[in-house]
């Protein structure tokens, strides 16, 4: 028998448990998909580069193509349209919206989740932990599902905004072992996701051999983006071990690629890890 005075405490405990479960919805889905060998496709939307009509087109195409996630954010985001962008997406479709922030100011409580990025490939303390300390109270208050993410920038053959802003050299494109060890370290430090990115407008996407080397040595879901302009490359990246493919720049130039990219990613044969 539970005494009456203990009931409020019990209810609080159950409320906390339920809140935790609700906040882990997207991460749990990603982890489950990885266990099942299923691949996901995400469209990256930069609020600075879209208006309402462009957003409507992206939403319509993404819904029809069964896109798994919509990532919203960018390295700069100089406009004040982040909240409006996220709200418009949430109002017009049911695809989960995940924030991909380039700075602590890029947080919207209207999204579903936040990639809490730590630039583990660089040596800039501000992007390893400094900005996180500043943003922590606001992020906590947002009510978003927070997903700690080890962010690894790979040399894509061209200067990128993230490299310039972070003042950090990317991992050389042919140094698979550095990327592998960096990802392993990130996971052992508690990162729930690993995101390898060659940057927007990269001339060279990340090689399949590097993706394979990393995927073999981590349990965390692996996200790969940057320089993916052909559906075949998205397919090969998934075959090599990527769990989520992110495409942004190519779709900005040709939105019709959404269906081809999504079909390619979802056509990868299921291979249980």
N, C-alpha and C positions, 0 to 999 in steps of 0.2 A: 504493500500500500504506500502511495506517495503522499506525504503530508502536504497540506494546503500551502504552507509557507514555501515549499520547495517548487511548487508548480511554475511560478513566474520564471525561475531560473532554468527549469527544464525547457519551457517554451523558448526562452532566449537562445538556449543551446541549439534547439532544432531550427530556429530562425537563422542562426549563423551558418549552420550546416547547409540549409537550403540556399542561402545567399551565395555561399561558396560554390555550390553545385551549379547554380545559375550563371555565375561569373566564369565558370570553366567550360561553358558549352562549346564554344568554337574550338578551343584548344583540344578538348576531349574528342571532338569530331575529327580534327586533324590527326590526332594520335590513333584513333580507331581506323581511319582510312589507311594510315601507314601500315598498321598491323594486317589489314585486309589486302594490301598491295594496290589500293586504288589511288589514282593520280587526280590532282585538282588543277584547275586553271583560274587565274586571277587577272582581272583587267585593272591596270593602274591609271587612276584619274588624277591629273594635276589641276587643282581648283583655279590656278592662274590661266589655264589654257582652255577653259570651257565656259560656255554660257548656257542658258536654259535649253535652247534648241539643240545644241551639241549633246548636252546631258540626256535629253529625251531620246536622241538617236542611240546613244551608247546604252542606255537602259533597255530600250526595245531590242537592240541586237543582242545584248548580253542575256536577257531573259529568254529569247528565242534559242540562243546557242547553249543554254544551260550552264552558263558561267557559274563557278562555285563561289567566288568571292570578288568583291570590288574593293580595291585598295585606294585610299584617298590620301594624297599628300604629295610632297616634293621636297627638294633640297632647300628651296627658298620660301615659296608661297608668300608673295608680296601683297596679294590682295586680301580683302577682309571677307571673302566669300566662303570660307571653310564651312561654317555652320549652315549657311544657306545651301551649299552644295550637298552636304550630307543629308539635311532635312529633305531636300528635293528627291534624292535617291530613295530614302526610306519611305517617302510618301508614295512613290510610284513603282516600287518593286520589293520583293521579299529576299533578295540576295543579301547575305550578310555584308556589312560595311566595316572594314578594318582600316584604322588609321595607320599611315606610314609616314611618321613625322620627321621633318628635317630639323626641327628645333622644339624646345619646350612649349612654345606658344601655339604649336599646331595640335591642339587638343580640342575635340568637340564632344560634348556629352551626348550628342544625338547619335553617335556611331555605336556599333556593337562591341568593338574591341579595339585595343591599341597594341601595336608592335612596340614594345618598350626597348628601343634599340640601344645597344652598347657596341661601339665601334671597336671590336676586339682585334681587328687587323692593324689598327693604328696605334700610335703611342701618345696620342693627345689625351691627357687626363680629363679634360673637359667633356670629351665625348665618350670616355670610358665610364665616368661616374659623376663628374662635376655638374653637368646640366641636369642629371637625374636628381641630385640633391636639391637643386633649385626648384625643379618641377614637381617633386614628390607630393607635397601637400595638395596641389591643384589636381594632379593625376588621381590621387586617392579620392578626392572629393567628387570627381567626375562620375563615379559609379561604373566606369567602363570595365570590361574584362581586360585585365592587364596580362600580356604575354611577353615575358622576358626573352629577348631575341639577340643572339650573337650575330652582329652584322660584319661581314667580311667583304671588303672591296677588292676586286681582282682587276688587274690591268687589262683594259679593253682596247688598248692601242690608241687612245685619244684622251686628252685632258677632260675630266668630268667635274661637274659642279661640286659633288661630294668630296672629291680629292682636294679641290681648291679650298672649300669652306673648312674642311677638317684639318688642313695643313698636314696631311698624313699620306705617305706613299702607299700605293696599293700593292697587294701581293703580286709578284711577277707571274705572268700567265703560264709559264712553264715550270713553276715550282709547286708541283702537286703536294710534296711533302710538307711545305710550309702551310698551305691551306688546310691540309689534313690535321696537322698538329694544332693549328689555331682553332679549328672546329672542335677537336677533342677537348682542348683546354676550356673553351667556352661552355661546352656541355657539362664538364666536371665542375665548373664554377656555378652551375645551376641554371644555365640558359635552357629554356624549354624548346626554343626553335633556333635553327641556324639558317641565316639568309646570306647567300653568296650572290654578289651583284657586281657586274662589270660596268655599271653606270648607264645613264640615259645617253643614247646616241653613240654607244660603243661601236668601234669598227670591228672588234673581234668579240664574239660571245665567249663565255667560259667553255673550255673544252670538255668533251665527254670523259676524257681520262681523269681530269681533275675532279669532276663531279663523282665519278665512280670511286676514286680514292677516298674522298670525304665520306660518301654515303656508306662505305663498308666499315667505317670506324666510329660511327655515331648511331645512337638510337633515336635521337630527336628528329622530328620531321625536318626535311631539308627543302628550303625555298631557293629557287634560282631565277635570276632576272638579269636584264641588260643585254642589248644587242641581238635579241631573238627576233628576227624579222621574217622567218619562214616557218611554216607549220612542221616541216620535216625536222628542223632543228629542235623545236619544242618536243617532238616525239622522241628524238634521240636522247635528249637530256633526261626525259623520264625513264627511258630504258636504262640509262646509265645510273639512275638512282635518285633523281630529283623527285620530290613528292608534290611540290607545288611549282608551277611555272607562272611567272609574272611578266606580262607584256604591256608596255605603255607607249613608248615612242613610235613603234611601228603602227599601232592602232590610231594614234593621233594623225598619222599621215594617210591611213586607209582603214577606216572603221569596219569595212566589210571583212577584214582579216579575222575578226572576232570568232566567227563561226568556224573558219578553217582551223584556227589555232585550238579552239575548244574541242573540235572533233578529233584533231590529232592527239591531243593530250588524253582524252577519254577513250581513245582506241587502243591505248597501250595495254597489252595483255596483262591480266592480274597475276602478280607474282608475290605470293605471301613471303614476307621477310622472316 
